[in-house]
């Protein structure tokens, strides 16, 4: 995914996606834009690995923060945390996959328990990250 991320950056696709995000959510403020990036990362992490998601979304988050003129630290940490906290899928992180067979869990077990937890953690992190790393 590193070459894919570099390709997205060099072709201008990251900048294009960032412009669309800023155009749609940037007018509501940095908190809403960061929430959009957080939940986009969280959604992507359910389908591809957390590392790959972080590599793909980080340049978009960085460009979005720079476009609206705020510190990129809370945006990049939002990507990091969102990619790390995928509880709704066994495919996102190796520990989720490791305990699946040992605990005889099904995919729906992850969705039932993990999705509400993932949403709660997302809402909490959206408000905590700017307190620790101000815009």
N, C-alpha and C positions, 0 to 999 in steps of 0.2 A: 504493500500500500504506500510505501514511501515514494516510489516512482509515480504512482497515481497522484499523490498529493502534489508532488513537484510539477507534474503535467498540468494539473488544475491551476496551479499558481502561475506557471509560465504562459499558458494559453489565455489567461485572463478570466477563466471560469470562476475562480474563487472571488475575484473582484466583482464579477457580474452577480453572483449569488449574494455577496455582501451588499451590493447596491440595492438589490431587491428587498433584502431583509431590512436594511436601513430605511428604504422608501416606505415599506409597509408598517414597520414597528418603531422606527427611530423617532418619529414625531411624538410618540407617547412617552418618551424618556428612556434613559439608559437601563432602568430597572426592567421595563417591559421588553426591551430588546435583548437583554441578558436572559430573561425568562424564555423568550422565543428560542434563543440559541441553546439554552439548557435543555428544553423539552424536545427540540429537534435532535440534539445529540442523544438524549435518552431514548427517543424513538428509534433512531438508527442502530443504537447498541442492541436492541432486541433482535436484530436480524443479522448483523455482522459483528465481528469481535470488537471488544472495547478498545483495543489498541488501534485497530484500523479506523474505527470511528473517530478517535481522538486525533489521529494523524490527518484525517480528511477534513474535520471541522475546525481544527485549531487555526489554520490560516484565514478561514472565513470569519471566525470570531475576532481575530486580531485586526483584520481589515475593517470590520464593522465598528469596533471600538475607536480606531483611529479616524474613521470617517466622521463620527459624531463628536470627536474631540475629547474623549474621556480616556482614563487609564485602561490599558488592555488587561491588567492583572485580574480583575474580577471576572472578565469574560473568559480568559484562558483557564482560570480555575473552575469556572462553571462547566467548561468542556471536560476538564479532567475529572471532576466529581461526577458529572452526569454519565460519563463513559464508564466510570468505576462502579456506579451504583445501579446496575441493571439486575434487578431481582426477578423480573417477570419472564426470563427466558433462560433455559439451561445452556444456550449456545454462546452467550455473551462473554462469560469468563470461565476459565478452566475449573475453578472450584465448584461452580454450579454443575458442570458436567460430571465432575468426579463423584459428587454425592448422589447424583440421580440414580445410578444403578444400585449403589449400596443401600440407599434408603427406599428403593423401589418406588420412587416418585414418578409421576407422569408429567407430561408437559402442562396439563391443566392445573396441576398442583402449584407449579411455579406462577401461573397466571392468577390463580385464586388468592394466593398469599403474597406473591411478589409485586403484582401490579399496584394494589393499594399502598403497600409500603414504599414502592418507588415514587408514587405520586406524592405521598406525605413528605418523603425526604426531599423531593424536588421543591415543594413549596417552602419547606424550612430553609433549604440551601439558598433559594433566591433571596430570602431576607437576611440570612446570616453572612453570606459572602461580601456584600457591600459594607457590612459593619467591620469586618476584618480587613478587607482591602477596598477602601473607598474609591469611588469613581473619580 
